[in-house]
Amino acid sequence: MSVRVYITYKLKPETTMDEYYQFSREIDQPLASAAPGVLNYEIFEVKGAGKGSPDFTIIEDIECESWEAWLKVNDMPEVRPAYEGFMRLADPDSVRVHWAEKV
């Protein structure tokens, strides 16, 4: 059974959405979605919350063969440019990673 990995985070105050979109579409999404074990990879910009302000700016919704498969993606040398870009644009203190199985 596949798992879903949800990664949420805020962008750094100096990061523009245009800059993030360019990085996401040109570097991050192509690299991560082509990685072994990744079945589907989608990124969403949070536009609002039911009450108050959203707790994060971005949600990554990743379907993988397993949690272990996702952990291997992060260790792949070819994914390094995506990691470096992520660290340049995202607030590392805001990053939360969850994985879930369908009920």
LINDARA-V98989 format. One record per residue. N is the residue number from 0. PSI is psi in whole degrees, 0 to 359 (NA if undefined). Layout:
n->N psi->PSI
n->N psi->PSI
//
This chain:
n->0 psi->136
n->1 psi->164
n->2 psi->159
n->3 psi->135
n->4 psi->126
n->5 psi->122
n->6 psi->125
n->7 psi->147
n->8 psi->164
n->9 psi->153
n->10 psi->156
n->11 psi->149
n->12 psi->327
n->13 psi->354
n->14 psi->126
n->15 psi->156
n->16 psi->324
n->17 psi->317
n->18 psi->316
n->19 psi->315
n->20 psi->316
n->21 psi->312
n->22 psi->313
n->23 psi->313
n->24 psi->327
n->25 psi->332
n->26 psi->299
n->27 psi->304
n->28 psi->315
n->29 psi->318
n->30 psi->310
n->31 psi->320
n->32 psi->338
n->33 psi->355
n->34 psi->146
n->35 psi->137
n->36 psi->348
n->37 psi->121
n->38 psi->326
n->39 psi->142
n->40 psi->114
n->41 psi->144
n->42 psi->138
n->43 psi->140
n->44 psi->128
n->45 psi->127
n->46 psi->346
n->47 psi->179
n->48 psi->157
n->49 psi->327
n->50 psi->130
n->51 psi->198
n->52 psi->150
n->53 psi->150
n->54 psi->348
n->55 psi->165
n->56 psi->325
n->57 psi->142
n->58 psi->124
n->59 psi->128
n->60 psi->107
n->61 psi->125
n->62 psi->128
n->63 psi->161
n->64 psi->325
n->65 psi->167
n->66 psi->319
n->67 psi->322
n->68 psi->320
n->69 psi->319
n->70 psi->326
n->71 psi->327
n->72 psi->317
n->73 psi->341
n->74 psi->359
n->75 psi->128
n->76 psi->326
n->77 psi->347
n->78 psi->354
n->79 psi->316
n->80 psi->325
n->81 psi->318
n->82 psi->315
n->83 psi->318
n->84 psi->319
n->85 psi->313
n->86 psi->333
n->87 psi->328
n->88 psi->328
n->89 psi->152
n->90 psi->107
n->91 psi->333
n->92 psi->343
n->93 psi->352
n->94 psi->130
n->95 psi->134
n->96 psi->128
n->97 psi->147
n->98 psi->147
n->99 psi->154
n->100 psi->147
n->101 psi->137
n->102 psi->NA
//
